[in-house]
Amino acid sequence: MATYVNTFFEERVQNLFALAEVLEEAFSAAELDYAVVGGLATYLYVEELEPDAGRLTRDIDIVVRRDDLPRIAKAVEPFGLEYLHVAGVDMLLQKGQSARRAVHMIFTGEKVMDQYPEATPDMWPTRILHGIRLVPAEALIHMKLSSFRLKDQMHLKDLDEAGVITADIVGRLGPVHRDRLDQVRAST
């Protein structure tokens, strides 16, 4: 029986992990704090509990401190990354790559958008999965419930179906976030 492999998917996963490895090397060398959030964090948390159930993302989102930006810009240069601020977005871009494949930075203690119910949490102890520093699952869930775009709702559905969203986490949600989670759970 023939075995089929989705080489496009595998290549995208390898490219994301390679970029995450470069990030880890640069931030570790400069002794800078960061944590991966967004789609890649969701993918890894879901894959840990439900292999092959995660949705792949195009880019990497990280949480950093705004005060660290000058150090970050300097630290990533030797690793082939360039700091850019484009259209209100702070990112790290590999030479020759599209902004769609960039590392997008989100800042602790700030709302990504004014209408978000919560600011991005301050730095926290990270969790390492596959060599990648992740925001703790509960903080990721809060961030997804705050942004609540369609892709965030799909990520929340994936996290919930994999069992990442526990009763303890739900019990600590405020009313806005609990209502949003109920909406996700009610959708088909």
Backbone as a printed PyTorch tensor [residue, N CA C, xyz], in Angstrom:
tensor([[[  0.8430,  -1.1760,   0.0000],
         [  0.0000,   0.0000,   0.0000],
         [  0.8920,   1.2440,   0.0000]],

        [[  0.5450,   2.1840,  -0.8300],
         [  1.3260,   3.4160,  -0.9560],
         [  1.0550,   4.3460,   0.2210]],

        [[  2.0960,   5.0650,   0.6230],
         [  1.9580,   6.0720,   1.6680],
         [  2.0890,   7.4340,   1.0060]],

        [[  1.1390,   8.3030,   1.2770],
         [  1.1580,   9.6380,   0.7020],
         [  1.5260,  10.6570,   1.7680]],

        [[  2.3500,  11.6150,   1.3830],
         [  2.8010,  12.6410,   2.3020],
         [  2.4950,  13.9960,   1.6730]],

        [[  1.9430,  14.8690,   2.4470],
         [  1.6750,  16.2280,   1.9700],
         [  2.9610,  17.0340,   2.1460]],

        [[  3.7860,  17.0450,   1.1050],
         [  5.0910,  17.6930,   1.2090],
         [  4.9720,  19.2010,   1.3570]],

        [[  3.9310,  19.8030,   0.8080],
         [  3.7430,  21.2480,   0.9700],
         [  3.5170,  21.5890,   2.4370]],

        [[  2.6640,  20.8210,   3.0880],
         [  2.3920,  21.0320,   4.5110],
         [  3.6620,  20.8210,   5.3250]],

        [[  4.3510,  19.7130,   5.0660],
         [  5.5650,  19.3930,   5.8060],
         [  6.6210,  20.4880,   5.6390]],

        [[  6.7510,  21.0230,   4.4410],
         [  7.7220,  22.0880,   4.1920],
         [  7.3500,  23.3560,   4.9580]],

        [[  6.0700,  23.6960,   4.9820],
         [  5.6250,  24.8870,   5.7270],
         [  5.8850,  24.7080,   7.2190]],

        [[  5.6170,  23.5270,   7.7530],
         [  5.8830,  23.2630,   9.1690],
         [  7.3790,  23.4050,   9.4440]],

        [[  8.2110,  22.8190,   8.5880],
         [  9.6610,  22.9100,   8.7660],
         [ 10.1340,  24.3580,   8.7090]],

        [[  9.5800,  25.1500,   7.7880],
         [  9.9720,  26.5620,   7.6750],
         [  9.5830,  27.3450,   8.9230]],

        [[  8.3900,  27.0990,   9.4520],
         [  7.9630,  27.7700,  10.6780],
         [  8.8620,  27.3940,  11.8560]],

        [[  9.1650,  26.1110,  11.9710],
         [ 10.0150,  25.6620,  13.0700],
         [ 11.4320,  26.2050,  12.9200]],

        [[ 11.9180,  26.3080,  11.6900],
         [ 13.2520,  26.8770,  11.4610],
         [ 13.2810,  28.3460,  11.8740]],

        [[ 12.2240,  29.0910,  11.5290],
         [ 12.1380,  30.4950,  11.9290],
         [ 12.0410,  30.6080,  13.4470]],

        [[ 11.2640,  29.7390,  14.0700],
         [ 11.1430,  29.7440,  15.5290],
         [ 12.4970,  29.4320,  16.1820]],

        [[ 13.2740,  28.5650,  15.5690],
         [ 14.6010,  28.2340,  16.0970],
         [ 15.5370,  29.4470,  16.0120]],

        [[ 15.4800,  30.1720,  14.9030],
         [ 16.2930,  31.3850,  14.7510],
         [ 15.8950,  32.4030,  15.8180]],

        [[ 14.6110,  32.5450,  16.0220],
         [ 14.1100,  33.4680,  17.0480],
         [ 14.6540,  33.1020,  18.4230]],

        [[ 14.5700,  31.8250,  18.7570],
         [ 15.0540,  31.3580,  20.0610],
         [ 16.5430,  31.6420,  20.2060]],

        [[ 17.3090,  31.3820,  19.1720],
         [ 18.7460,  31.6370,  19.2330],
         [ 19.0310,  33.1260,  19.4590]],

        [[ 18.3550,  33.9770,  18.7100],
         [ 18.5910,  35.4250,  18.8180],
         [ 18.1800,  35.9630,  20.1800]],

        [[ 16.9960,  35.5880,  20.6460],
         [ 16.5080,  36.1010,  21.9310],
         [ 17.3110,  35.5160,  23.0970]],

        [[ 17.6950,  34.2670,  23.0040],
         [ 18.5090,  33.6590,  24.0670],
         [ 19.8820,  34.3110,  24.1470]],

        [[ 20.4950,  34.5390,  22.9850],
         [ 21.8220,  35.1610,  22.9660],
         [ 21.7930,  36.5490,  23.6040]],

        [[ 20.6910,  37.2740,  23.4120],
         [ 20.5700,  38.6290,  23.9660],
         [ 19.9010,  38.6420,  25.3390]],

        [[ 19.5460,  37.4650,  25.8460],
         [ 18.8560,  37.3340,  27.1320],
         [ 17.5980,  38.1930,  27.1840]],

        [[ 16.7920,  38.0670,  26.1260],
         [ 15.5210,  38.7970,  26.0190],
         [ 14.3550,  37.8500,  26.2450]],

        [[ 13.3290,  38.3520,  26.9220],
         [ 12.1070,  37.5680,  27.1310],
         [ 11.1870,  37.6980,  25.9310]],

        [[ 10.4930,  36.6210,  25.6250],
         [  9.4480,  36.6040,  24.6070],
         [  8.6480,  35.3220,  24.8000]],

        [[  7.5000,  35.2620,  24.1810],
         [  6.7250,  34.0280,  24.1660],
         [  5.9420,  33.9870,  22.8650]],

        [[  5.8660,  32.8020,  22.2630],
         [  5.0850,  32.6070,  21.0450],
         [  3.6170,  32.5190,  21.4250]],

        [[  2.7950,  33.2390,  20.6810],
         [  1.3490,  33.2470,  20.8720],
         [  0.6980,  32.9750,  19.5100]],

        [[ -0.5920,  33.2130,  19.4110],
         [ -1.2640,  33.1440,  18.1230],
         [ -1.4110,  31.7400,  17.5740]],

        [[ -1.4050,  31.6770,  16.2460],
         [ -1.6700,  30.4210,  15.5510],
         [ -0.6560,  29.3230,  15.8160]],

        [[  0.6270,  29.6790,  15.9060],
         [  1.6340,  28.6360,  16.1490],
         [  1.4880,  28.0570,  17.5500]],

        [[  1.2400,  28.9040,  18.5340],
         [  1.0200,  28.4000,  19.9010],
         [ -0.2160,  27.5000,  19.9270]],

        [[ -1.2840,  27.9330,  19.2670],
         [ -2.4990,  27.1190,  19.2000],
         [ -2.1950,  25.7730,  18.5580]],

        [[ -1.5010,  25.8050,  17.4370],
         [ -1.1360,  24.5770,  16.7110],
         [ -0.4020,  23.6030,  17.6370]],

        [[  0.5880,  24.0990,  18.3650],
         [  1.3890,  23.2210,  19.2150],
         [  0.5890,  22.6640,  20.3910]],

        [[ -0.2380,  23.4980,  21.0180],
         [ -1.0590,  22.9990,  22.1290],
         [ -2.0660,  21.9510,  21.6550]],

        [[ -2.6720,  22.1880,  20.5010],
         [ -3.6430,  21.2260,  19.9700],
         [ -2.9370,  19.9350,  19.5690]],

        [[ -1.8260,  20.0460,  18.8590],
         [ -1.0850,  18.8670,  18.3960],
         [ -0.5770,  18.0090,  19.5560]],

        [[ -0.2690,  18.6560,  20.6760],
         [  0.2040,  17.9000,  21.8290],
         [ -0.8530,  16.9060,  22.3160]],

        [[ -2.1140,  17.3220,  22.3020],
         [ -3.1960,  16.4750,  22.8170],
         [ -3.9290,  15.7010,  21.7320]],

        [[ -3.9900,  16.2610,  20.5370],
         [ -4.6940,  15.6430,  19.4140],
         [ -3.8140,  15.7190,  18.1630]],

        [[ -2.8450,  14.8080,  18.0440],
         [ -1.9640,  14.8630,  16.8760],
         [ -2.7580,  14.9030,  15.5680]],

        [[ -2.2770,  15.7100,  14.6600],
         [ -2.8670,  15.9090,  13.3270],
         [ -4.1590,  16.7130,  13.3530]],

        [[ -4.5000,  17.3440,  14.4730],
         [ -5.7270,  18.1330,  14.5420],
         [ -5.4680,  19.6360,  14.4420]],

        [[ -4.2140,  20.0420,  14.5040],
         [ -3.8990,  21.4730,  14.5030],
         [ -3.9830,  22.1010,  13.1280]],

        [[ -4.2990,  23.3810,  13.1050],
         [ -4.3160,  24.1680,  11.8640],
         [ -3.0010,  24.9300,  11.7680]],

        [[ -2.4030,  24.8650,  10.6110],
         [ -1.1310,  25.5450,  10.4210],
         [ -1.3430,  27.0320,  10.1960]],

        [[ -0.3660,  27.8160,  10.5740],
         [ -0.4000,  29.2610,  10.4230],
         [  0.7110,  29.6780,   9.4700]],

        [[  0.6290,  30.8830,   8.9430],
         [  1.6470,  31.3680,   8.0050],
         [  2.7990,  32.0690,   8.6920]],

        [[  2.5410,  32.6360,   9.8620],
         [  3.5300,  33.4970,  10.4970],
         [  3.7130,  33.0950,  11.9600]],

        [[  4.5210,  33.8610,  12.6450],
         [  4.7270,  33.6460,  14.0780],
         [  4.4060,  34.9560,  14.7820]],

        [[  3.6020,  34.8700,  15.8120],
         [  3.2900,  36.0220,  16.6560],
         [  3.9890,  35.8100,  17.9890]],

        [[  4.6310,  36.8790,  18.4760],
         [  5.2950,  36.7850,  19.7770],
         [  4.8830,  37.9670,  20.6460]],

        [[  4.9670,  37.7540,  21.9490],
         [  4.7370,  38.8100,  22.9260],
         [  6.0950,  39.2290,  23.4640]],

        [[  6.3220,  40.5440,  23.4730],
         [  7.5630,  41.1220,  23.9840],
         [  7.2280,  42.3820,  24.7680]],

        [[  8.2230,  42.9240,  25.4290],
         [  8.0570,  44.2150,  26.1020],
         [  8.4450,  45.3290,  25.1370]],

        [[  7.6390,  46.3620,  25.0530],
         [  7.9290,  47.4790,  24.1440],
         [  9.3000,  48.0980,  24.4520]],

        [[  9.6530,  48.1820,  25.7290],
         [ 10.9450,  48.7620,  26.1170],
         [ 12.1310,  47.9840,  25.5460]],

        [[ 11.9060,  46.7260,  25.1750],
         [ 12.9800,  45.8920,  24.6360],
         [ 13.1990,  46.0700,  23.1330]],

        [[ 12.3490,  46.8540,  22.4520],
         [ 12.4560,  46.9670,  20.9910],
         [ 13.8530,  47.3190,  20.4860]],

        [[ 14.5370,  48.3280,  21.0380],
         [ 15.8870,  48.6220,  20.5250],
         [ 16.8380,  47.4230,  20.6510]],

        [[ 16.7740,  46.7200,  21.7800],
         [ 17.6250,  45.5380,  21.9720],
         [ 17.2340,  44.4100,  21.0280]],

        [[ 15.9220,  44.2530,  20.8030],
         [ 15.4460,  43.2160,  19.8880],
         [ 15.9630,  43.4850,  18.4780]],

        [[ 15.8130,  44.7270,  18.0060],
         [ 16.2500,  45.0920,  16.6560],
         [ 17.7320,  44.7710,  16.4600]],

        [[ 18.5320,  45.0760,  17.4660],
         [ 19.9740,  44.8200,  17.3810],
         [ 20.2730,  43.3200,  17.4800]],

        [[ 19.5600,  42.6230,  18.3500],
         [ 19.8340,  41.2050,  18.6040],
         [ 19.5280,  40.3080,  17.4150]],

        [[ 18.5180,  40.6430,  16.6100],
         [ 18.1070,  39.7430,  15.5310],
         [ 18.9230,  39.9080,  14.2540]],

        [[ 19.5940,  41.0520,  14.0990],
         [ 20.3520,  41.3110,  12.8630],
         [ 21.3600,  40.2180,  12.5280]],

        [[ 22.2020,  39.7780,  13.4710],
         [ 23.1700,  38.7240,  13.1260],
         [ 22.5150,  37.3910,  12.7280]],

        [[ 21.2300,  37.2610,  12.9760],
         [ 20.5160,  36.0190,  12.6770],
         [ 19.6730,  36.1300,  11.4030]],

        [[ 19.9310,  37.1780,  10.6210],
         [ 19.2580,  37.3240,   9.3300],
         [ 17.8560,  37.8880,   9.4040]],

        [[ 17.5020,  38.4920,  10.5370],
         [ 16.1860,  39.1120,  10.6910],
         [ 16.3510,  40.6240,  10.7620]],

        [[ 15.3480,  41.3230,  10.2690],
         [ 15.3650,  42.7820,  10.2880],
         [ 14.1040,  43.2740,  10.9890]],

        [[ 14.2640,  44.2420,  11.8880],
         [ 13.1200,  44.8550,  12.5480],
         [ 12.5110,  45.8950,  11.6180]],

        [[ 11.1980,  45.8400,  11.4450],
         [ 10.4630,  46.8160,  10.6380],
         [  9.1980,  47.2360,  11.3770]],

        [[  8.8070,  48.4690,  11.1730],
         [  7.5040,  48.9520,  11.6360],
         [  6.7690,  49.3950,  10.3720]],

        [[  5.7650,  48.6110,   9.9630],
         [  5.0480,  48.8570,   8.7180],
         [  3.5510,  48.8730,   8.9850]],

        [[  2.8990,  49.9440,   8.5580],
         [  1.4410,  50.0640,   8.6890],
         [  0.9720,  49.7780,  10.1110]],

        [[  1.7100,  50.3020,  11.0840],
         [  1.3230,  50.1420,  12.4810],
         [  1.6610,  48.7970,  13.0840]],

        [[  2.3940,  47.9550,  12.3650],
         [  2.7360,  46.6190,  12.8480],
         [  4.2470,  46.5220,  13.0230]],

        [[  4.6550,  46.0490,  14.1990],
         [  6.0720,  45.8090,  14.4650],
         [  6.3740,  44.3570,  14.1390]],

        [[  7.3980,  44.1550,  13.3010],
         [  7.6910,  42.7940,  12.8650],
         [  9.1740,  42.5660,  12.6860]],

        [[  9.5170,  41.2930,  12.6570],
         [ 10.8570,  40.8430,  12.3300],
         [ 10.7270,  40.0510,  11.0370]],

        [[ 11.5010,  40.4430,  10.0510],
         [ 11.3600,  39.8440,   8.7270],
         [ 12.6750,  39.2330,   8.2820]],

        [[ 12.6040,  38.0100,   7.7690],
         [ 13.7850,  37.3910,   7.1690],
         [ 14.0170,  38.0370,   5.8170]],

        [[ 15.2660,  38.2290,   5.4850],
         [ 15.5880,  38.8310,   4.1940],
         [ 14.9760,  38.0020,   3.0650]],

        [[ 14.2830,  38.7060,   2.1550],
         [ 13.6850,  38.0470,   1.0100],
         [ 12.3350,  37.4050,   1.2600]],

        [[ 11.8040,  37.5440,   2.4590],
         [ 10.5080,  36.9420,   2.7730],
         [  9.3930,  37.9810,   2.7740]],

        [[  8.1860,  37.5130,   2.6040],
         [  6.9980,  38.3500,   2.6300],
         [  6.6140,  38.6660,   4.0780]],

        [[  5.9460,  39.8070,   4.2690],
         [  5.4560,  40.1740,   5.5980],
         [  4.4490,  39.1520,   6.1180]],

        [[  3.8470,  38.3900,   5.2180],
         [  2.9150,  37.3350,   5.6420],
         [  3.6240,  36.2240,   6.4010]],

        [[  4.9070,  36.1000,   6.1910],
         [  5.6990,  35.0580,   6.8450],
         [  6.5980,  35.6420,   7.9450]],

        [[  6.2810,  36.8270,   8.3900],
         [  7.1100,  37.5320,   9.3740],
         [  6.8090,  37.0690,  10.7930]],

        [[  7.6200,  37.5630,  11.7010],
         [  7.3700,  37.4210,  13.1310],
         [  6.7290,  38.7300,  13.5630]],

        [[  5.4650,  38.6720,  13.9610],
         [  4.7340,  39.8670,  14.3780],
         [  4.8240,  39.9950,  15.8940]],

        [[  5.1130,  41.2140,  16.3400],
         [  5.2920,  41.4390,  17.7780],
         [  4.0820,  42.1270,  18.3870]],

        [[  3.6690,  41.6100,  19.5270],
         [  2.5750,  42.1480,  20.3260],
         [  3.2080,  42.5370,  21.6570]],

        [[  2.7350,  43.6090,  22.2520],
         [  3.3970,  44.1410,  23.4410],
         [  2.6140,  43.8690,  24.7170]],

        [[  3.3520,  43.4450,  25.7440],
         [  2.7440,  43.1880,  27.0410],
         [  2.1320,  44.4780,  27.5860]],

        [[  1.0310,  44.3330,  28.2980],
         [  0.3990,  45.4700,  28.9590],
         [ -0.3280,  46.4180,  28.0270]],

        [[ -0.4430,  46.0800,  26.7420],
         [ -1.1170,  46.9380,  25.7680],
         [ -2.2260,  46.1640,  25.0680]],

        [[ -3.2750,  46.8760,  24.7010],
         [ -4.3150,  46.2750,  23.8700],
         [ -3.8480,  46.3270,  22.4180]],

        [[ -4.0270,  45.2370,  21.7050],
         [ -3.6700,  45.2130,  20.2930],
         [ -4.5890,  46.1630,  19.5270]],

        [[ -5.8520,  46.1650,  19.8890],
         [ -6.8440,  47.0710,  19.3090],
         [ -7.6400,  47.6730,  20.4570]],

        [[ -8.0670,  48.9210,  20.3020],
         [ -8.7780,  49.6120,  21.3820],
         [-10.0220,  48.8720,  21.8610]],

        [[-10.7060,  48.1780,  20.9390],
         [-11.9600,  47.5170,  21.3200],
         [-11.7550,  46.1890,  22.0600]],

        [[-10.5270,  45.7100,  22.1840],
         [-10.2870,  44.4680,  22.9100],
         [-10.6300,  44.6700,  24.3860]],

        [[-11.2730,  43.6870,  25.0140],
         [-11.6470,  43.8440,  26.4210],
         [-10.4630,  43.7890,  27.3870]],

        [[ -9.3360,  43.2200,  26.9690],
         [ -8.1780,  43.0970,  27.8590],
         [ -6.8980,  43.4550,  27.1280]],

        [[ -5.9420,  43.9450,  27.8790],
         [ -4.5960,  44.1580,  27.3490],
         [ -3.8630,  42.8110,  27.3140]],

        [[ -2.8140,  42.7610,  26.5490],
         [ -1.9630,  41.5780,  26.5160],
         [ -1.3330,  41.4010,  27.8960]],

        [[ -1.3600,  40.1800,  28.4220],
         [ -0.8060,  39.9560,  29.7600],
         [  0.6760,  40.3080,  29.8260]],

        [[  1.1450,  40.6070,  31.0400],
         [  2.5650,  40.8310,  31.2610],
         [  3.3180,  39.5170,  31.0560]],

        [[  4.6330,  39.5960,  31.0850],
         [  5.4390,  38.3840,  30.8960],
         [  5.1150,  37.3690,  31.9830]],

        [[  5.2170,  36.1410,  31.6640],
         [  4.8470,  35.0280,  32.5200],
         [  5.8680,  33.9220,  32.3040]],

        [[  5.8380,  32.9120,  33.1350],
         [  6.6910,  31.7570,  32.8470],
         [  6.2190,  31.1060,  31.5480]],

        [[  7.1490,  30.7470,  30.7000],
         [  6.7780,  30.1470,  29.4210],
         [  6.7530,  28.6300,  29.5300]],

        [[  6.1480,  28.0360,  28.5370],
         [  6.1080,  26.5760,  28.4150],
         [  6.8640,  26.2280,  27.1450]],

        [[  7.7120,  25.2370,  27.1880],
         [  8.4900,  24.8290,  26.0180],
         [  7.8530,  23.5800,  25.4040]],

        [[  7.4900,  23.6810,  24.1330],
         [  7.0090,  22.5240,  23.3600],
         [  7.7940,  22.5040,  22.0590]],

        [[  8.4100,  21.3850,  21.7620],
         [  9.2110,  21.2420,  20.5320],
         [ 10.2680,  22.3390,  20.4210]],

        [[ 10.8210,  22.7460,  21.5510],
         [ 11.8690,  23.7510,  21.5600],
         [ 11.3820,  25.1760,  21.3670]],

        [[ 10.0740,  25.3850,  21.4200],
         [  9.4910,  26.7110,  21.1930],
         [  8.8980,  27.2280,  22.5000]],

        [[  9.2630,  28.4590,  22.8730],
         [  8.7470,  29.0930,  24.0980],
         [  7.3240,  29.5660,  23.8350]],

        [[  6.3940,  28.9980,  24.5470],
         [  4.9780,  29.3480,  24.3730],
         [  4.4370,  30.0800,  25.5890]],

        [[  3.4960,  30.9580,  25.3360],
         [  2.7120,  31.5520,  26.3980],
         [  1.9210,  30.4040,  27.0360]],

        [[  1.6670,  30.4380,  28.3340],
         [  0.8300,  29.3920,  28.9360],
         [ -0.5400,  29.3360,  28.2460]],

        [[ -1.1140,  28.1600,  28.2220],
         [ -2.3840,  27.9480,  27.5220],
         [ -3.4680,  28.9180,  27.9890]],

        [[ -3.5600,  29.1480,  29.2840],
         [ -4.6110,  30.0310,  29.7900],
         [ -4.4590,  31.4560,  29.2580]],

        [[ -3.2320,  31.9600,  29.1950],
         [ -3.0050,  33.3020,  28.6430],
         [ -3.3380,  33.3340,  27.1530]],

        [[ -2.9860,  32.2690,  26.4330],
         [ -3.3300,  32.1790,  25.0030],
         [ -4.8430,  32.2240,  24.8170]],

        [[ -5.5630,  31.5000,  25.6360],
         [ -7.0310,  31.4760,  25.5410],
         [ -7.5990,  32.8650,  25.8080]],

        [[ -7.0840,  33.5570,  26.8130],
         [ -7.5270,  34.9270,  27.0890],
         [ -7.2780,  35.8300,  25.8830]],

        [[ -6.1140,  35.7020,  25.2740],
         [ -5.7820,  36.5450,  24.1240],
         [ -6.7100,  36.2370,  22.9510]],

        [[ -6.9950,  34.9680,  22.7130],
         [ -7.8980,  34.5740,  21.6160],
         [ -9.3160,  35.0790,  21.8840]],

        [[ -9.7510,  35.0170,  23.1400],
         [-11.0890,  35.5150,  23.4820],
         [-11.1490,  37.0360,  23.4060]],

        [[-10.0410,  37.7240,  23.6250],
         [-10.0170,  39.1840,  23.5130],
         [-10.0800,  39.6290,  22.0580]],

        [[ -9.2860,  38.9960,  21.1980],
         [ -9.2790,  39.4200,  19.7870],
         [-10.5380,  38.9430,  19.0670]],

        [[-10.8940,  37.7070,  19.2330],
         [-12.1690,  37.1260,  18.8190],
         [-12.5050,  37.3160,  17.3380]],

        [[-11.4690,  37.3790,  16.4800],
         [-11.7180,  37.3680,  15.0330],
         [-12.1530,  35.9610,  14.6460]],

        [[-12.5930,  35.7850,  13.4270],
         [-13.0530,  34.4650,  12.9890],
         [-11.9550,  33.4150,  13.1740]],

        [[-10.7110,  33.7530,  12.7970],
         [ -9.6440,  32.7560,  12.9600],
         [ -9.3840,  32.4660,  14.4380]],

        [[ -9.5590,  33.4580,  15.3150],
         [ -9.4150,  33.2150,  16.7530],
         [-10.5090,  32.2790,  17.2470]],

        [[-11.7030,  32.4580,  16.7300],
         [-12.8090,  31.5800,  17.1090],
         [-12.5320,  30.1390,  16.6630]],

        [[-11.9480,  29.9750,  15.4690],
         [-11.5950,  28.6350,  15.0050],
         [-10.4860,  28.0430,  15.8810]],

        [[ -9.5190,  28.8680,  16.2620],
         [ -8.4640,  28.3920,  17.1570],
         [ -9.0550,  27.9830,  18.5060]],

        [[ -9.9910,  28.7870,  19.0220],
         [-10.6340,  28.4460,  20.2900],
         [-11.3900,  27.1270,  20.1790]],

        [[-12.0660,  26.9230,  19.0770],
         [-12.7890,  25.6650,  18.8540],
         [-11.8060,  24.4930,  18.8690]],

        [[-10.6840,  24.6580,  18.1840],
         [ -9.6600,  23.6060,  18.1640],
         [ -9.1080,  23.3430,  19.5630]],

        [[ -8.7870,  24.4090,  20.3020],
         [ -8.2650,  24.2600,  21.6640],
         [ -9.2810,  23.5580,  22.5550]],

        [[-10.5510,  23.9220,  22.4000],
         [-11.6110,  23.3310,  23.2100],
         [-11.7930,  21.8530,  22.8730]],

        [[-11.8530,  21.5370,  21.5910],
         [-12.0590,  20.1400,  21.1750],
         [-10.8920,  19.2510,  21.5790]],

        [[ -9.6890,  19.8200,  21.6490],
         [ -8.5160,  19.0420,  22.0640],
         [ -8.4340,  18.8920,  23.5840]],

        [[ -9.2530,  19.6420,  24.3240],
         [ -9.2470,  19.5520,  25.7760],
         [ -8.3030,  20.5210,  26.4600]],

        [[ -7.7980,  21.5120,  25.7190],
         [ -6.8980,  22.5060,  26.3180],
         [ -7.6760,  23.4650,  27.2110]],

        [[ -8.9110,  23.7830,  26.8260],
         [ -9.7420,  24.6800,  27.6320],
         [-10.4350,  23.8350,  28.7020]],

        [[ -9.8870,  23.8940,  29.8930],
         [-10.3860,  23.0700,  30.9950],
         [-11.4570,  23.8190,  31.7920]],

        [[-12.1580,  23.0740,  32.6470],
         [-13.1730,  23.6780,  33.5150],
         [-12.5400,  24.7120,  34.4490]],

        [[-11.3110,  24.4650,  34.8930],
         [-10.6180,  25.4280,  35.7630],
         [-10.3980,  26.7530,  35.0350]],

        [[ -9.9730,  26.6740,  33.7880],
         [ -9.7470,  27.8880,  32.9970],
         [-11.0620,  28.6230,  32.7900]],

        [[-12.1020,  27.8940,  32.4350],
         [-13.4200,  28.5090,  32.2160],
         [-13.8910,  29.1960,  33.4900]],

        [[-13.6440,  28.5840,  34.6360],
         [-14.0580,  29.1520,  35.9140],
         [-13.3780,  30.4780,  36.2410]],

        [[-12.2350,  30.7330,  35.6430],
         [-11.5080,  31.9850,  35.8960],
         [-11.7930,  33.0560,  34.8320]],

        [[-12.6230,  32.7580,  33.8500],
         [-12.9490,  33.7460,  32.8140],
         [-13.9190,  34.7870,  33.3430]],

        [[-13.7250,  36.0190,  32.9110],
         [-14.6780,  37.0710,  33.2180],
         [-15.9140,  36.9290,  32.3430]],

        [[-16.9530,  37.7330,  32.5970],
         [-18.2130,  37.5770,  31.8760],
         [-18.0990,  37.7650,  30.3520]],

        [[-17.3020,  38.7260,  29.9000],
         [-17.1680,  38.9500,  28.4460],
         [-16.5370,  37.7290,  27.7860]],

        [[-15.4650,  37.2360,  28.3850],
         [-14.7820,  36.0820,  27.8010],
         [-15.6190,  34.8150,  27.8990]],

        [[-16.3250,  34.6580,  28.9970],
         [-17.1740,  33.4690,  29.1390],
         [-18.2950,  33.4890,  28.0910]],

        [[-18.8740,  34.6650,  27.8510],
         [-19.9120,  34.7910,  26.8280],
         [-19.3480,  34.4470,  25.4420]],

        [[-18.1520,  34.9210,  25.1640],
         [-17.5280,  34.6360,  23.8700],
         [-17.2290,  33.1430,  23.7170]],

        [[-16.7520,  32.5150,  24.7730],
         [-16.5000,  31.0780,  24.7070],
         [-17.8120,  30.3300,  24.4820]],

        [[-18.8810,  30.7580,  25.1430],
         [-20.1980,  30.1360,  24.9240],
         [-20.6260,  30.2670,  23.4660]],

        [[-20.3500,  31.4080,  22.8510],
         [-20.6620,  31.5960,  21.4340],
         [-19.8960,  30.6080,  20.5640]],

        [[-18.6120,  30.4290,  20.8590],
         [-17.7920,  29.4870,  20.0950],
         [-18.3310,  28.0800,  20.2580]],

        [[-18.6560,  27.7200,  21.4810],
         [-19.1620,  26.3640,  21.7320],
         [-20.5260,  26.1210,  21.0960]],

        [[-21.3230,  27.1880,  20.9400],
         [-22.6560,  27.0360,  20.3350],
         [-22.6000,  26.9680,  18.8120]],

        [[-21.4960,  27.4330,  18.2230],
         [-21.3940,  27.4260,  16.7520],
         [-21.0800,  26.0310,  16.2560]],

        [[-21.4490,  25.7790,  15.0280],
         [-21.2140,  24.4380,  14.4600],
         [-19.9740,  24.3840,  13.6490]]])
